Amino acid sequence: MSDEKRLEEIRKEDKKKAPLFFIVIAASGVLGGVGGFFLASHDGIWDILFRFFRDNSQIVTSVYCILMLISGISFITFCEVKLASLKKLWKDEADRDDNWDRIEKGLGVVVNALNVGQVFNFMLNGCAFYNIRGNIKSLSSRPEIYSNIYDISFFTALIGFTIFLFLFFNLQRRAVQFEKILNPEKKGSVFDFAFRKKWVKSFDEAELKQIGIASFKAVSIVNYTCISMILVLTCLGMIAEITVVPLICVSIIWIVQLIAFGITSEKEKWKK
Amino acid sequence: MALNNCLKEYRARIGVNQQELGAMVHVSRQTISLIERGDYSPSVTLALKLAKVFDVKVEDIFEYTDTGEEEADE
């Protein structure tokens, strides 16, 4: 097929899809404008909300500390119970072949839950530590009991975070151990800093295809999430004092993801 | 799926389970399961390895049928 014919085909395909694309973009713009107008017209509410969190950050951080404990205990309990039930299934040698797929699916759920739990642990701990000593806005006259609450929250968050970190790591080690029993060809120790590299290297062709598709979908979803967050933060920044830090953080994550995916894709394309 | 296979039958003939067959051709049990269900088409290398294990030709295990689905998608 000649270049001109091919170009003609490409233009035809673009012409078919372009109208809907521009309609959606225009509709999103209108919706964004209406949403922005609504936010700006109710900026009083946002002022009250942000002022509350700013002036009472040390009390709010105590709430984050409690949320961190609840989240950590919930995730760890769920993963422990699930892992124990999977190991029980595995012990039943008579029905092992029938249960195998079920066990592997269950192990996937455990690993995903552990990853999400870890993120919540870090996030809620960061929130619990935020302005815990009142450095950003000190309360000149505060009841003594508040000072005790801050100290209790701070040390509880610190100790809780450390314990959860250890428990999550231990659960991940046991999950990896179980995975290696199910699939003896898997290599890598969780105590090895090069664990991820060795683990991926022990993937076979089907598993590599799966993670390739999963990676691409993850990149697409994170793209949509980042652009939505940037739009929301931009609108919020126009009406409330949120600083540019959240915007920059989201942008850094987006850029790093895109560059990492792009470079890795190119490297794999030309690998010998 | 245009690629049919009788991998399960050949595996039963030599009396190995999916994990054992996977170990023989250096893939995971899950991959063997995916191939047997027809949810994954193995690479040429893997197909040749499987044929070697059973001491048969690749065409004895795998059969390609042109269903015309790929043309319909285009």
Chai-1 contact restraints between the chains, C-beta under 6 A:
chainA,res_idxA,chainB,res_idxB,connection_type,confidence,min_distance_angstrom,max_distance_angstrom,comment,restraint_id
A,N183,B,S28,contact,1.0,0.0,6.0,A-B,restraint_1
A,D204,B,V27,contact,1.0,0.0,6.0,A-B,restraint_2
A,D204,B,S28,contact,1.0,0.0,6.0,A-B,restraint_3
A,D204,B,T31,contact,1.0,0.0,6.0,A-B,restraint_4
A,E205,B,S43,contact,1.0,0.0,6.0,A-B,restraint_5
A,A206,B,T31,contact,1.0,0.0,6.0,A-B,restraint_6
A,A206,B,L34,contact,1.0,0.0,6.0,A-B,restraint_7
A,A206,B,Y40,contact,1.0,0.0,6.0,A-B,restraint_8
